[in-house]
Amino acid sequence: MTDQDFLQFLLDKLNEGYEEYKKNHPDFAKIVEKEEGKPESSYGRKETHCESCGSWLQGFDICDECGRINK
């Protein structure tokens, strides 16, 4: 088995597992279908760094370093 064959085998197994997971979790599958093909920036995730000073926000809106409220 060549490296390419092994890589293809792993990708096939990964895709099988992913399809099985979507089948067993219909809510997840709906979200994936809705978001598929959209750019990552459109997912609505929160910023992780302060817009003002660049410090790590640790999951909060208020920066520990400068006190700025980030949206």
CYANA upper distance limits for C-alpha pairs under 8 A (distance plus 0.5 A):
  1 MET  CA      5 ASP  CA      6.45
  1 MET  CA      6 PHE  CA      7.01
  2 THR  CA      6 PHE  CA      6.75
  3 ASP  CA      7 LEU  CA      6.58
  4 GLN  CA      8 GLN  CA      6.66
  5 ASP  CA      9 PHE  CA      6.64
  6 PHE  CA     10 LEU  CA      6.76
  7 LEU  CA     11 LEU  CA      6.73
  8 GLN  CA     12 ASP  CA      6.60
  9 PHE  CA     13 LYS  CA      6.77
 10 LEU  CA     14 LEU  CA      6.61
 11 LEU  CA     15 ASN  CA      6.63
 12 ASP  CA     16 GLU  CA      6.67
 13 LYS  CA     17 GLY  CA      6.70
 14 LEU  CA     18 TYR  CA      6.64
 15 ASN  CA     19 GLU  CA      6.60
 16 GLU  CA     20 GLU  CA      6.67
 17 GLY  CA     21 TYR  CA      6.59
 18 TYR  CA     22 LYS  CA      6.74
 19 GLU  CA     23 LYS  CA      6.67
 20 GLU  CA     24 ASN  CA      6.75
 21 TYR  CA     25 HIS  CA      6.50
 22 LYS  CA     26 PRO  CA      6.54
 22 LYS  CA     28 PHE  CA      6.88
 22 LYS  CA     29 ALA  CA      5.47
 23 LYS  CA     29 ALA  CA      7.80
 25 HIS  CA     29 ALA  CA      6.94
 26 PRO  CA     30 LYS  CA      6.71
 27 ASP  CA     31 ILE  CA      7.04
 28 PHE  CA     32 VAL  CA      6.73
 29 ALA  CA     33 GLU  CA      6.63
 30 LYS  CA     34 LYS  CA      6.70
 31 ILE  CA     35 GLU  CA      6.61
 32 VAL  CA     36 GLU  CA      6.14
 35 GLU  CA     43 TYR  CA      8.12
 38 LYS  CA     42 SER  CA      7.18
 38 LYS  CA     43 TYR  CA      8.43
 39 PRO  CA     43 TYR  CA      8.09
 41 SER  CA     45 ARG  CA      8.32
 46 LYS  CA     71 LYS  CA      8.30
 47 GLU  CA     71 LYS  CA      8.38
 48 THR  CA     56 TRP  CA      6.50
 48 THR  CA     57 LEU  CA      5.94
 48 THR  CA     58 GLN  CA      7.46
 48 THR  CA     59 GLY  CA      7.27
 49 HIS  CA     54 GLY  CA      5.68
 49 HIS  CA     55 SER  CA      5.81
 49 HIS  CA     56 TRP  CA      5.06
 49 HIS  CA     57 LEU  CA      5.73
 50 CYS  CA     54 GLY  CA      5.04
 50 CYS  CA     55 SER  CA      5.78
 50 CYS  CA     56 TRP  CA      6.95
 50 CYS  CA     57 LEU  CA      6.64
 50 CYS  CA     63 CYS  CA      6.72
 50 CYS  CA     68 ARG  CA      8.12
 50 CYS  CA     70 ASN  CA      6.92
 51 GLU  CA     70 ASN  CA      7.20
 52 SER  CA     66 CYS  CA      8.35
 52 SER  CA     68 ARG  CA      7.67
 53 CYS  CA     65 GLU  CA      8.27
 53 CYS  CA     66 CYS  CA      7.42
 55 SER  CA     63 CYS  CA      7.66
 55 SER  CA     64 ASP  CA      8.49
 55 SER  CA     65 GLU  CA      7.27
 56 TRP  CA     63 CYS  CA      8.14
 57 LEU  CA     61 ASP  CA      7.30
 57 LEU  CA     62 ILE  CA      7.59
 57 LEU  CA     63 CYS  CA      6.12
 57 LEU  CA     64 ASP  CA      7.72
 61 ASP  CA     69 ILE  CA      6.04
 61 ASP  CA     70 ASN  CA      5.49
 61 ASP  CA     71 LYS  CA      6.92
 62 ILE  CA     67 GLY  CA      6.32
 62 ILE  CA     68 ARG  CA      6.16
 62 ILE  CA     69 ILE  CA      4.97
 62 ILE  CA     70 ASN  CA      6.61
 63 CYS  CA     67 GLY  CA      5.29
 63 CYS  CA     68 ARG  CA      5.93
 63 CYS  CA     69 ILE  CA      6.98
 63 CYS  CA     70 ASN  CA      7.91
